[in-house]
Amino acid sequence: MKDAFSGYHRPNDAEFVELWEQCLFVLDSNTLLNLYRYSEQTRETFLGILEGIDERLWIPHQVALEYQDNRLDTIAVQTKLYDRIEEILQSTKEKLENLLGREHPSLDVVGYRTKVEAAISELQDALQEQKENHPELKKSDPIRERLTTLFKGQVGPAYAQAELSDLYRIGQERYAAQVPPGFKDEGKKTVKRYGSLVLQDKYGDLVLWRQTMDKAKDEEKPIIFVTDDAKEDWWWISQGETVGPRPELVTEMKVRSGVAFYMYSSNQFMTFARDYLKIDIEIEQDAVDEVQEVAEEAGLWRDEISEALRALGGEAYLADIYDYVRRTTARELPETWQATVRFILQLHSSDTETFRGGHDLFEHLGRGYWGLRKRTSLRFAKQLRQLVKHQESRRPQLYVYSVHEGETVIYESSDVDRKEPVTRCAGEDALSAWETLGYIQMVKEDDAPDGFLLTEKAMEIVGPGNS
């Protein structure tokens, strides 16, 4: 029975000992990126474990690429948190000063105000000191340098484009049947380029999985995979409890590569490393606990907001996003969680000043109105706002256009001589994108040039009063 259904059977103690003695340790990109979120002491502990097993470390090309692609974004988030905490402290100070500015027969208003100002000032001074001492990782990154040393010669090769294209076609069938891993990422639309390769984000987990199975087959060694991805397309979750890796993954690795497979989160990896690895490093429980906390928090807000917007049709008002997150999250929400939602939206939107590069996931469509970033609309959002601003009233205004040398030029219909363009869009697909998104209505009339009208959706969502 166990041989036929090995994916459903947890290894026994002897099998775990053998697995840890013989395996290759494969790390996911989120595990590497979380190193930037740990305290220095915990980071040193984790890196110390990796350095103790350096000859048995390996990462797929997909993991290395995702790490490089997301590193600066991760660094920017940590740096921006100082500013966000400062904003919260200042806002709290102003609210309390306003409240304590009122007379009250039973409160020592002056005494309270003095204590509040002193406490917040002390926190602000400490925060500023920590901010000044925070390493400039964008300029010099010792974490990446150590990882580069650790994985020298231990990064797998990239797939050729033909191999990727074949795998993407297989992925469509696997995702439709919810075959792990990766089917939970089916909603991702981002397409990236790396050299001559065209990469689809939604198949990233499938690519790293195939590359890992290839390595396992070549080396004839079992695999321990360390990941902080908590989604059910990796983990076997029963009655809300994580049992272990998906049985399908264990079975596929056995059938395709002929070896055993097991998975750990980073904190589990640290815990069992104390028992199974003979390395000279002390692993404190506080470090294990911190790794668990970081893994649980990192990416959860971004994923939950993205899921909320997908469920709400791709765009929604903040109140609806709040309501969806409140109803569906499995976490206990902190008191300031709504402010965190707004911050994450702004951090991952190039429409805001908070954006510091990296993944441009969300689109600020209007006052309190957000959407998932649509690749077709991103390039032309500025020009659409110029049109809305140009139309000073809600009365229908017909716009006409011409396409010349790969550029779409838009005019008022009254500009018969076409001397004063309202805006210009590089390429010929701007109007198609706007029409698809419902921002314009195309108009075709006899004896008149083709034109279009701005819809109420455009006026309400990206109108000049709704920034």
Protein Blocks (a to p, Z undefined) as FASTA:
>chain_A
ZZmmmmlpccdfklmmmmmmmmccdddfklmmmmmmpcfklmmmmmmmmmmmmmmgccdf
klmmmmmmmmmmmmmmmmmmmmmmmmmmmmmmmmmmmmmmpccfkbcfklmmmmmmmmmm
mmmmmmmmmmmmpccfklpcfklmmmmmmmgoiaccdddfklmmmmmmmmmmmmmnopae
hjlmmmpmbdcdehjbccdfklmmmmmmmmmmmmmmmnopacddddfbfbfklbcceehi
afbdcfklmmmmmmmnopacddddfklmmmmmmmmpccdddddfklmmmmmmmmmmnokl
mmmmmmmmmmnoopacfklmmmmmmmmpcbdcdfklmmmmmmmmmmmcckbmklgghjdf
bccfbghiacdddfklmmmmmmmmmmmmmmmbfbdcddddddeehiacdddfklmnopac
fbdcedjklmmmmmmnopaccdddehiacdddddfklmmmmgmklZZ
